Each structure stands twice: as C-alpha cells, then as structure tokens.
Amino acid sequence: MKPGLAIGDRASFAREVRPEEVVCRLFPDARVMDDMPEVFASAMMIGMMEWACVEQIAPYYETGEGSLGIGFDLNHVSPTPPGLTVTVETEVIGIDGRFITFRVRGHDGQDMIGEGTHKRAVTRWEKFNAKVAAKAAKAHLE
C-alpha cells in the first residue's frame, strides 16, 4: 500500500437505493422472504458500507492490490425505501499493517439508517486468487 492514508481520514459516498436491493428480492430463490417489506436489505447496506470504505482507500493501493472485508460490527436501525439516496460517511480509526478499521455511518436523507465498524485487509490479488484456485481444485470445482 502506498503511504498517505492516516487515522482520522474521512470520506463520503452516496448512492440511490434501487428496487432490486430490497430484502424481499435479496435471494431470488428464497421464497420464505417474498412477503418481507420492500426496504433496503441489511446485506445491501453492509455491501454499500464496504464499497464506501474501498472507495476511500483505493487511491492508496499499489498495482495488483485490493482489499477484502474481514470484520463487521454494524447495526441497521431504520428502514429505507427504494428511491432514497443513502450517504455513507467513513472514517479511518485504525491502521495495523495491512489491516484498516473504519467507523461507518449511513443516512438516507431522513434518518440515520446504520452505523458501526468495518475492518478490511489489504491483499495482493495474485496471492489471494492462488488460494481461491487451490481451494476450488481441492473441492473438485475446476
């Protein structure tokens, strides 16, 4: 990772919630969820918070690097219907070698919808992809 990212650095990321990102459409084959409300799915909120953190640190990646989410301590506290824009505020609160911890908070223009912490590990894709390929081969998925 390139130098420059520091504890206390903040960023913001915003995106409109799409109709397909609601809880009742999260898994097309999960019929048990069909009657659930059409509100932003918690899994999608978590993914958006990950995306916001990646956007913040991406300028510091070396060629061939990226990061993966490895820790989540998040609360989803308010429903968001499709069409509202969710803004995620990120703040770097810890850097320990290749591990970066963020405080994250999401707002939909009406209410705070979620907050917590998220941890990412910076990795070299070549090394990571080799591990994935070895696991797939061991499971006879090639």
N, C-alpha and C positions, 0 to 999 in steps of 0.2 A: 504494500500500500504506500502511496505517495504521502509525504509529510504534509501537515497542514490542518487536518481535522482535529478539533480540540473540544474538551469538555466545556459545555456551555453553549456550543454552536447550536443554532436553531434554524428551522426551515418550516415551510408551509406547503401543502399540496392539496389541491381541490379537484373534485370530480362529481358530476351529476350521477345519482343513483339510477340505474337502468331497470326496466321492468323485469328482466330475466335474473336480476340479482336479489330477488326476494326469497324468503325462507321456503315458501311452498313450491318453488322451482329449483331449489338448490341441487337436488339429485332427481333427475327425470324418472328414475326407476323406484323412487321412494314413495310409493303410493300412500303410505301412512301419513305423509306430510301434506297431502293435497288440500286438506281443509285448514291448514295453518294460514295466518294472515299474510297479506301482500305487503310486507315491510322488509327493509334491508336486512338480509341474513347476517347473523353474527359472524359466520365464517367469511363472508364477503367483507365485513368491517375489518376483521383481522387481516385479511389479504390486502385491503387498502392501506392499513397502517404499515404493513410490511413494505408495500410499494412506496409509501411516503419516505420510509427510512432508507430504502435503496436509492431513491432519487437524491436524498441528501448526501449519501456517501459515494455515489457513483463517480463523481469527478476525481476522487482520490484513488480509484482502482488503477493498478498497473495493468499493462496489456496482459490478457489471459486470466485476470482475476475477476471475481464477483463475490457475492456474499449470500449466505443462506440463513434463514431464520432458525434459531435453535432454542429460543425461550420466549414464553408468552405469559404474562400475568395481566390480563385485561378484563375489564368489566364492560358489558353492553347494557346501558341503563335507560335508553329511551328509543322508541320506535321511530323509524324514518320511512315515509312512503317514497316510492319512485318519483323522480322529478325534482326532488330537493337536492341541493348541492352539499356534499359533505366536505368539510375542510379539516384536514389532519395537521396538527401542529406537532413537530418533532423537536426534541432537544437531546443532544448527546450528554448522557450523565455518567458514562464510564467507558474507559478505553483500557483494555488489558491485553496487550499484544495484538492478536488478530481478532479479539472479541470486543464488540462495541455494543453498549447498552444505551437504549433510548427511553425517554419518557415520551409517551404519545397521548394525544387528546383529540377526540373528534367532535365536531359540531355541525349541525345541519341547517344553521341559519335560524333555527327556532330554539333548539335545546342542545346541551352537551349530550352526546349520544354514547360516548365510551371513553375510557382512559385506562392507563396502566403503564407497564413497561414491556419493552421488547428487546431481545438480545439477538445479535447477528454474528456469524463467524465469517471472516474474510477467508476465501479459499482460492486456490488455483484450480481452474476448471479442468485442466488436463489430469491432475491428480484425482480430483473428485470423480470425473467421468470414468476413470480407470476402475475405481472402487465400485461404481454402479455396474459397469460391464462385467466385473468379476462376480458380483452378486447375482446378476441375471444369468450368467453362464452356470453358476452353481445350482441355480433353480431350474436350469434347462429351459430358459426363456429365449435363447438366441435363435 
